[in-house]
Amino acid sequence: MQFVSEHIAEFDSSVFGGLGVGAPLELTERADSIVEELQARLDADYRVRDGVAVHVTACVEAGATIKGPAIIGPRCYVAARSLIRGGGWLEAECALGPGGELKATFLFRGSKLAHFNFVGESIIGCGVNLEAGSIIANHRNEWPGRTITFVHKGERVDTGKSKFGAVVGDGVKIRANAVIAPGAVLFAGTVVERLSLVDQALTTGF
């Protein structure tokens, strides 16, 4: 998980530091079981129902759909018509706006998705903001049967899997209607301009 902690400062000291997860993909791939394990460690300030743990200070509006297992941390906000599925973890002070969807994704403190966002199989650092309509995609339908492979600091990273989104560093700003293609690492503080595409994938060498 070394390159995760390079871009998400709190990762090693967080609840994930001692889980023995070997790679970012493993964290997202095992999101269901990892969130279930974390639920067993929660204190009495969480209310758990149907596999969904919600902190007493969090706000989940009527009409939101949360498919367990999921953890909604302190002072988080989950809007009506949003969807969390496949294992979700919102640390604290996170927000998911109307029409937003999280799949097998982990949000660190203070990260916010405006509305009409999709984020799949991703690890999102602290203080990240996605403006309306921005997407972190998790599957390349143009590569049938191939795994997601991308470049990080000049080195090839082969996830070995057909679904993986991104590792998004602390303080990243993804502006409206931008798309992060499957398989990406956004360094802390990166600003992705509106209507742009970030694609770090390798298209050769399979």
ChimeraX commands (.cxc) that place a marker at each C-alpha (Angstrom):
marker #1 position 0.00,0.00,0.00 radius 0.5
marker #1 position 3.04,2.27,-0.14 radius 0.5
marker #1 position 1.84,4.54,-2.91 radius 0.5
marker #1 position -1.51,5.02,-1.14 radius 0.5
marker #1 position 0.17,6.50,1.93 radius 0.5
marker #1 position 2.31,8.72,-0.31 radius 0.5
marker #1 position -0.83,10.57,-1.37 radius 0.5
marker #1 position -3.19,10.02,1.60 radius 0.5
marker #1 position -1.27,11.17,4.67 radius 0.5
marker #1 position -3.58,9.57,7.25 radius 0.5
marker #1 position -3.73,6.16,5.61 radius 0.5
marker #1 position -1.09,4.37,7.67 radius 0.5
marker #1 position -2.45,5.74,10.97 radius 0.5
marker #1 position -6.07,4.99,10.03 radius 0.5
marker #1 position -8.10,1.87,10.72 radius 0.5
marker #1 position -6.63,0.34,7.54 radius 0.5
marker #1 position -3.02,0.46,8.67 radius 0.5
marker #1 position -3.23,-2.82,10.59 radius 0.5
marker #1 position -5.50,-4.76,8.26 radius 0.5
marker #1 position -2.68,-6.39,6.32 radius 0.5
marker #1 position -4.04,-5.40,2.93 radius 0.5
marker #1 position -1.33,-5.79,0.33 radius 0.5
marker #1 position -2.45,-3.48,-2.48 radius 0.5
marker #1 position -5.04,-0.78,-3.17 radius 0.5
marker #1 position -6.98,-3.14,-5.38 radius 0.5
marker #1 position -7.19,-5.65,-2.55 radius 0.5
marker #1 position -8.83,-3.01,-0.35 radius 0.5
marker #1 position -11.51,-2.20,-2.92 radius 0.5
marker #1 position -11.88,-5.81,-4.06 radius 0.5
marker #1 position -12.56,-6.92,-0.48 radius 0.5
marker #1 position -14.65,-3.88,0.42 radius 0.5
marker #1 position -17.59,-5.93,1.69 radius 0.5
marker #1 position -15.58,-8.05,4.11 radius 0.5
marker #1 position -13.32,-5.18,5.21 radius 0.5
marker #1 position -16.29,-2.94,6.07 radius 0.5
marker #1 position -17.88,-5.82,7.98 radius 0.5
marker #1 position -14.65,-6.24,9.95 radius 0.5
marker #1 position -14.55,-2.53,10.74 radius 0.5
marker #1 position -18.18,-2.61,11.92 radius 0.5
marker #1 position -17.18,-5.06,14.63 radius 0.5
marker #1 position -14.85,-2.38,16.06 radius 0.5
marker #1 position -17.38,0.47,16.19 radius 0.5
marker #1 position -18.41,2.08,19.46 radius 0.5
marker #1 position -21.88,2.63,20.88 radius 0.5
marker #1 position -22.32,5.91,18.97 radius 0.5
marker #1 position -23.23,3.93,15.86 radius 0.5
marker #1 position -26.65,2.49,15.08 radius 0.5
marker #1 position -26.49,-0.66,12.98 radius 0.5
marker #1 position -29.38,-1.98,10.91 radius 0.5
marker #1 position -29.33,-4.38,7.96 radius 0.5
marker #1 position -25.55,-4.16,7.76 radius 0.5
marker #1 position -25.49,-0.35,7.67 radius 0.5
marker #1 position -23.79,1.48,10.56 radius 0.5
marker #1 position -24.68,5.16,10.92 radius 0.5
marker #1 position -23.12,7.47,13.52 radius 0.5
marker #1 position -25.63,9.30,15.70 radius 0.5
marker #1 position -24.34,12.66,14.40 radius 0.5
marker #1 position -24.65,11.69,10.72 radius 0.5
marker #1 position -27.59,12.69,8.52 radius 0.5
marker #1 position -29.02,10.17,6.07 radius 0.5
marker #1 position -31.99,11.64,4.25 radius 0.5
marker #1 position -35.11,9.69,3.46 radius 0.5
marker #1 position -34.84,8.30,-0.05 radius 0.5
marker #1 position -31.12,7.51,0.15 radius 0.5
marker #1 position -30.29,3.88,-0.66 radius 0.5
marker #1 position -27.49,2.25,1.32 radius 0.5
marker #1 position -26.87,-1.44,0.70 radius 0.5
marker #1 position -24.84,-2.94,3.51 radius 0.5
marker #1 position -22.22,-3.40,4.56 radius 0.5
marker #1 position -21.53,0.30,4.98 radius 0.5
marker #1 position -20.26,2.71,7.62 radius 0.5
marker #1 position -21.42,6.33,7.71 radius 0.5
marker #1 position -19.18,8.21,10.12 radius 0.5
marker #1 position -19.59,11.24,12.37 radius 0.5
marker #1 position -21.19,14.37,10.85 radius 0.5
marker #1 position -21.49,12.77,7.42 radius 0.5
marker #1 position -24.34,13.69,5.08 radius 0.5
marker #1 position -25.98,11.32,2.61 radius 0.5
marker #1 position -28.61,12.97,0.43 radius 0.5
marker #1 position -31.88,11.62,-0.89 radius 0.5
marker #1 position -31.62,9.73,-4.20 radius 0.5
marker #1 position -27.99,8.78,-3.57 radius 0.5
marker #1 position -26.71,5.18,-3.59 radius 0.5
marker #1 position -23.98,3.38,-1.67 radius 0.5
marker #1 position -23.32,-0.26,-2.53 radius 0.5
marker #1 position -20.66,-2.94,-2.68 radius 0.5
marker #1 position -19.08,-1.92,0.64 radius 0.5
marker #1 position -18.82,1.74,1.58 radius 0.5
marker #1 position -16.89,3.63,4.25 radius 0.5
marker #1 position -17.28,7.35,4.96 radius 0.5
marker #1 position -14.87,8.31,7.72 radius 0.5
marker #1 position -16.20,11.63,9.07 radius 0.5
marker #1 position -17.61,14.93,7.76 radius 0.5
marker #1 position -18.08,13.45,4.28 radius 0.5
marker #1 position -20.97,14.26,1.95 radius 0.5
marker #1 position -22.69,12.42,-0.88 radius 0.5
marker #1 position -25.11,14.62,-2.79 radius 0.5
marker #1 position -28.34,13.79,-4.66 radius 0.5
marker #1 position -27.88,11.33,-7.49 radius 0.5
marker #1 position -24.38,10.38,-6.34 radius 0.5
marker #1 position -23.24,6.76,-6.29 radius 0.5
marker #1 position -20.40,5.07,-4.43 radius 0.5
marker #1 position -19.42,1.46,-5.14 radius 0.5
marker #1 position -16.79,-0.38,-3.09 radius 0.5
marker #1 position -15.23,2.96,-2.17 radius 0.5
marker #1 position -13.54,4.43,0.90 radius 0.5
marker #1 position -13.80,8.17,1.70 radius 0.5
marker #1 position -11.45,9.77,4.21 radius 0.5
marker #1 position -12.37,12.73,6.40 radius 0.5
marker #1 position -13.97,15.79,4.85 radius 0.5
marker #1 position -14.35,14.52,1.29 radius 0.5
marker #1 position -17.44,15.64,-0.59 radius 0.5
marker #1 position -19.23,14.57,-3.76 radius 0.5
marker #1 position -21.60,17.24,-5.02 radius 0.5
marker #1 position -24.33,15.51,-7.04 radius 0.5
marker #1 position -24.68,13.19,-10.02 radius 0.5
marker #1 position -21.25,11.69,-9.37 radius 0.5
marker #1 position -20.15,8.07,-9.75 radius 0.5
marker #1 position -17.11,6.69,-7.92 radius 0.5
marker #1 position -16.31,2.99,-8.21 radius 0.5
marker #1 position -13.64,0.84,-6.53 radius 0.5
marker #1 position -11.64,3.81,-5.29 radius 0.5
marker #1 position -9.77,5.17,-2.27 radius 0.5
marker #1 position -10.43,8.88,-1.72 radius 0.5
marker #1 position -8.17,10.93,0.57 radius 0.5
marker #1 position -9.01,13.74,3.00 radius 0.5
marker #1 position -10.64,16.97,1.83 radius 0.5
marker #1 position -11.30,15.81,-1.73 radius 0.5
marker #1 position -14.07,17.55,-3.65 radius 0.5
marker #1 position -15.92,16.34,-6.74 radius 0.5
marker #1 position -18.04,18.93,-8.48 radius 0.5
marker #1 position -21.33,18.03,-10.13 radius 0.5
marker #1 position -21.25,15.35,-12.79 radius 0.5
marker #1 position -17.64,14.29,-12.30 radius 0.5
marker #1 position -16.94,10.57,-12.60 radius 0.5
marker #1 position -14.32,8.10,-11.40 radius 0.5
marker #1 position -14.94,5.14,-13.69 radius 0.5
marker #1 position -14.07,1.58,-12.70 radius 0.5
marker #1 position -14.39,-0.57,-15.83 radius 0.5
marker #1 position -12.98,-0.42,-19.36 radius 0.5
marker #1 position -15.53,-1.88,-21.71 radius 0.5
marker #1 position -13.14,-1.24,-24.62 radius 0.5
marker #1 position -10.80,-3.90,-23.18 radius 0.5
marker #1 position -12.98,-7.03,-22.98 radius 0.5
marker #1 position -11.28,-9.73,-20.94 radius 0.5
marker #1 position -8.26,-7.58,-20.06 radius 0.5
marker #1 position -7.18,-6.29,-16.68 radius 0.5
marker #1 position -6.68,-2.64,-15.78 radius 0.5
marker #1 position -3.03,-1.63,-16.08 radius 0.5
marker #1 position -1.76,1.90,-15.53 radius 0.5
marker #1 position 1.37,3.95,-14.97 radius 0.5
marker #1 position 2.42,5.45,-11.63 radius 0.5
marker #1 position 5.66,7.45,-11.47 radius 0.5
marker #1 position 6.84,5.80,-14.65 radius 0.5
marker #1 position 6.21,2.26,-13.43 radius 0.5
marker #1 position 3.64,-0.19,-14.71 radius 0.5
marker #1 position 0.94,-1.19,-12.20 radius 0.5
marker #1 position -1.12,-4.22,-13.23 radius 0.5
marker #1 position -4.15,-4.55,-10.97 radius 0.5
marker #1 position -4.88,-8.05,-12.19 radius 0.5
marker #1 position -8.57,-7.19,-12.19 radius 0.5
marker #1 position -11.13,-5.85,-14.62 radius 0.5
marker #1 position -12.50,-3.25,-12.18 radius 0.5
marker #1 position -10.53,-0.54,-10.39 radius 0.5
marker #1 position -11.10,3.20,-10.16 radius 0.5
marker #1 position -8.51,5.48,-8.60 radius 0.5
marker #1 position -6.42,6.41,-5.61 radius 0.5
marker #1 position -7.20,10.10,-5.05 radius 0.5
marker #1 position -4.78,12.04,-2.87 radius 0.5
marker #1 position -5.61,14.53,-0.14 radius 0.5
marker #1 position -7.10,17.84,-1.24 radius 0.5
marker #1 position -7.71,16.87,-4.86 radius 0.5
marker #1 position -10.33,18.95,-6.68 radius 0.5
marker #1 position -12.17,17.28,-9.56 radius 0.5
marker #1 position -14.23,19.90,-11.33 radius 0.5
marker #1 position -17.60,19.53,-13.02 radius 0.5
marker #1 position -18.09,16.84,-15.66 radius 0.5
marker #1 position -14.48,15.67,-15.57 radius 0.5
marker #1 position -13.80,11.94,-16.02 radius 0.5
marker #1 position -11.10,9.89,-14.33 radius 0.5
marker #1 position -10.63,6.76,-16.44 radius 0.5
marker #1 position -10.21,3.39,-14.71 radius 0.5
marker #1 position -6.76,2.95,-13.20 radius 0.5
marker #1 position -5.36,6.25,-11.92 radius 0.5
marker #1 position -3.44,7.85,-9.07 radius 0.5
marker #1 position -4.08,11.56,-8.47 radius 0.5
marker #1 position -1.35,13.18,-6.40 radius 0.5
marker #1 position -2.36,15.22,-3.35 radius 0.5
marker #1 position -3.49,18.72,-4.31 radius 0.5
marker #1 position -4.17,17.90,-7.96 radius 0.5
marker #1 position -6.81,20.03,-9.71 radius 0.5
marker #1 position -8.64,18.32,-12.57 radius 0.5
marker #1 position -10.18,20.90,-14.87 radius 0.5
marker #1 position -13.84,20.87,-15.90 radius 0.5
marker #1 position -14.80,18.65,-18.85 radius 0.5
marker #1 position -11.33,17.05,-18.90 radius 0.5
marker #1 position -10.18,13.42,-19.02 radius 0.5
marker #1 position -7.46,11.83,-16.90 radius 0.5
marker #1 position -6.34,8.53,-18.42 radius 0.5
marker #1 position -3.21,6.89,-17.03 radius 0.5
marker #1 position -3.85,3.47,-18.50 radius 0.5
marker #1 position -1.44,1.49,-20.63 radius 0.5
marker #1 position -2.92,0.48,-23.95 radius 0.5
marker #1 position 0.01,-1.65,-25.07 radius 0.5
marker #1 position 2.06,-4.46,-23.61 radius 0.5
marker #1 position -0.74,-6.91,-22.82 radius 0.5
marker link #1:1,2 radius 0.2
marker link #1:2,3 radius 0.2
marker link #1:3,4 radius 0.2
marker link #1:4,5 radius 0.2
marker link #1:5,6 radius 0.2
marker link #1:6,7 radius 0.2
marker link #1:7,8 radius 0.2
marker link #1:8,9 radius 0.2
marker link #1:9,10 radius 0.2
marker link #1:10,11 radius 0.2
marker link #1:11,12 radius 0.2
marker link #1:12,13 radius 0.2
marker link #1:13,14 radius 0.2
marker link #1:14,15 radius 0.2
marker link #1:15,16 radius 0.2
marker link #1:16,17 radius 0.2
marker link #1:17,18 radius 0.2
marker link #1:18,19 radius 0.2
marker link #1:19,20 radius 0.2
marker link #1:20,21 radius 0.2
marker link #1:21,22 radius 0.2
marker link #1:22,23 radius 0.2
marker link #1:23,24 radius 0.2
marker link #1:24,25 radius 0.2
marker link #1:25,26 radius 0.2
marker link #1:26,27 radius 0.2
marker link #1:27,28 radius 0.2
marker link #1:28,29 radius 0.2
marker link #1:29,30 radius 0.2
marker link #1:30,31 radius 0.2
marker link #1:31,32 radius 0.2
marker link #1:32,33 radius 0.2
marker link #1:33,34 radius 0.2
marker link #1:34,35 radius 0.2
marker link #1:35,36 radius 0.2
marker link #1:36,37 radius 0.2
marker link #1:37,38 radius 0.2
marker link #1:38,39 radius 0.2
marker link #1:39,40 radius 0.2
marker link #1:40,41 radius 0.2
marker link #1:41,42 radius 0.2
marker link #1:42,43 radius 0.2
marker link #1:43,44 radius 0.2
marker link #1:44,45 radius 0.2
marker link #1:45,46 radius 0.2
marker link #1:46,47 radius 0.2
marker link #1:47,48 radius 0.2
marker link #1:48,49 radius 0.2
marker link #1:49,50 radius 0.2
marker link #1:50,51 radius 0.2
marker link #1:51,52 radius 0.2
marker link #1:52,53 radius 0.2
marker link #1:53,54 radius 0.2
marker link #1:54,55 radius 0.2
marker link #1:55,56 radius 0.2
marker link #1:56,57 radius 0.2
marker link #1:57,58 radius 0.2
marker link #1:58,59 radius 0.2
marker link #1:59,60 radius 0.2
marker link #1:60,61 radius 0.2
marker link #1:61,62 radius 0.2
marker link #1:62,63 radius 0.2
marker link #1:63,64 radius 0.2
marker link #1:64,65 radius 0.2
marker link #1:65,66 radius 0.2
marker link #1:66,67 radius 0.2
marker link #1:67,68 radius 0.2
marker link #1:68,69 radius 0.2
marker link #1:69,70 radius 0.2
marker link #1:70,71 radius 0.2
marker link #1:71,72 radius 0.2
marker link #1:72,73 radius 0.2
marker link #1:73,74 radius 0.2
marker link #1:74,75 radius 0.2
marker link #1:75,76 radius 0.2
marker link #1:76,77 radius 0.2
marker link #1:77,78 radius 0.2
marker link #1:78,79 radius 0.2
marker link #1:79,80 radius 0.2
marker link #1:80,81 radius 0.2
marker link #1:81,82 radius 0.2
marker link #1:82,83 radius 0.2
marker link #1:83,84 radius 0.2
marker link #1:84,85 radius 0.2
marker link #1:85,86 radius 0.2
marker link #1:86,87 radius 0.2
marker link #1:87,88 radius 0.2
marker link #1:88,89 radius 0.2
marker link #1:89,90 radius 0.2
marker link #1:90,91 radius 0.2
marker link #1:91,92 radius 0.2
marker link #1:92,93 radius 0.2
marker link #1:93,94 radius 0.2
marker link #1:94,95 radius 0.2
marker link #1:95,96 radius 0.2
marker link #1:96,97 radius 0.2
marker link #1:97,98 radius 0.2
marker link #1:98,99 radius 0.2
marker link #1:99,100 radius 0.2
marker link #1:100,101 radius 0.2
marker link #1:101,102 radius 0.2
marker link #1:102,103 radius 0.2
marker link #1:103,104 radius 0.2
marker link #1:104,105 radius 0.2
marker link #1:105,106 radius 0.2
marker link #1:106,107 radius 0.2
marker link #1:107,108 radius 0.2
marker link #1:108,109 radius 0.2
marker link #1:109,110 radius 0.2
marker link #1:110,111 radius 0.2
marker link #1:111,112 radius 0.2
marker link #1:112,113 radius 0.2
marker link #1:113,114 radius 0.2
marker link #1:114,115 radius 0.2
marker link #1:115,116 radius 0.2
marker link #1:116,117 radius 0.2
marker link #1:117,118 radius 0.2
marker link #1:118,119 radius 0.2
marker link #1:119,120 radius 0.2
marker link #1:120,121 radius 0.2
marker link #1:121,122 radius 0.2
marker link #1:122,123 radius 0.2
marker link #1:123,124 radius 0.2
marker link #1:124,125 radius 0.2
marker link #1:125,126 radius 0.2
marker link #1:126,127 radius 0.2
marker link #1:127,128 radius 0.2
marker link #1:128,129 radius 0.2
marker link #1:129,130 radius 0.2
marker link #1:130,131 radius 0.2
marker link #1:131,132 radius 0.2
marker link #1:132,133 radius 0.2
marker link #1:133,134 radius 0.2
marker link #1:134,135 radius 0.2
marker link #1:135,136 radius 0.2
marker link #1:136,137 radius 0.2
marker link #1:137,138 radius 0.2
marker link #1:138,139 radius 0.2
marker link #1:139,140 radius 0.2
marker link #1:140,141 radius 0.2
marker link #1:141,142 radius 0.2
marker link #1:142,143 radius 0.2
marker link #1:143,144 radius 0.2
marker link #1:144,145 radius 0.2
marker link #1:145,146 radius 0.2
marker link #1:146,147 radius 0.2
marker link #1:147,148 radius 0.2
marker link #1:148,149 radius 0.2
marker link #1:149,150 radius 0.2
marker link #1:150,151 radius 0.2
marker link #1:151,152 radius 0.2
marker link #1:152,153 radius 0.2
marker link #1:153,154 radius 0.2
marker link #1:154,155 radius 0.2
marker link #1:155,156 radius 0.2
marker link #1:156,157 radius 0.2
marker link #1:157,158 radius 0.2
marker link #1:158,159 radius 0.2
marker link #1:159,160 radius 0.2
marker link #1:160,161 radius 0.2
marker link #1:161,162 radius 0.2
marker link #1:162,163 radius 0.2
marker link #1:163,164 radius 0.2
marker link #1:164,165 radius 0.2
marker link #1:165,166 radius 0.2
marker link #1:166,167 radius 0.2
marker link #1:167,168 radius 0.2
marker link #1:168,169 radius 0.2
marker link #1:169,170 radius 0.2
marker link #1:170,171 radius 0.2
marker link #1:171,172 radius 0.2
marker link #1:172,173 radius 0.2
marker link #1:173,174 radius 0.2
marker link #1:174,175 radius 0.2
marker link #1:175,176 radius 0.2
marker link #1:176,177 radius 0.2
marker link #1:177,178 radius 0.2
marker link #1:178,179 radius 0.2
marker link #1:179,180 radius 0.2
marker link #1:180,181 radius 0.2
marker link #1:181,182 radius 0.2
marker link #1:182,183 radius 0.2
marker link #1:183,184 radius 0.2
marker link #1:184,185 radius 0.2
marker link #1:185,186 radius 0.2
marker link #1:186,187 radius 0.2
marker link #1:187,188 radius 0.2
marker link #1:188,189 radius 0.2
marker link #1:189,190 radius 0.2
marker link #1:190,191 radius 0.2
marker link #1:191,192 radius 0.2
marker link #1:192,193 radius 0.2
marker link #1:193,194 radius 0.2
marker link #1:194,195 radius 0.2
marker link #1:195,196 radius 0.2
marker link #1:196,197 radius 0.2
marker link #1:197,198 radius 0.2
marker link #1:198,199 radius 0.2
marker link #1:199,200 radius 0.2
marker link #1:200,201 radius 0.2
marker link #1:201,202 radius 0.2
marker link #1:202,203 radius 0.2
marker link #1:203,204 radius 0.2
marker link #1:204,205 radius 0.2
marker link #1:205,206 radius 0.2
view
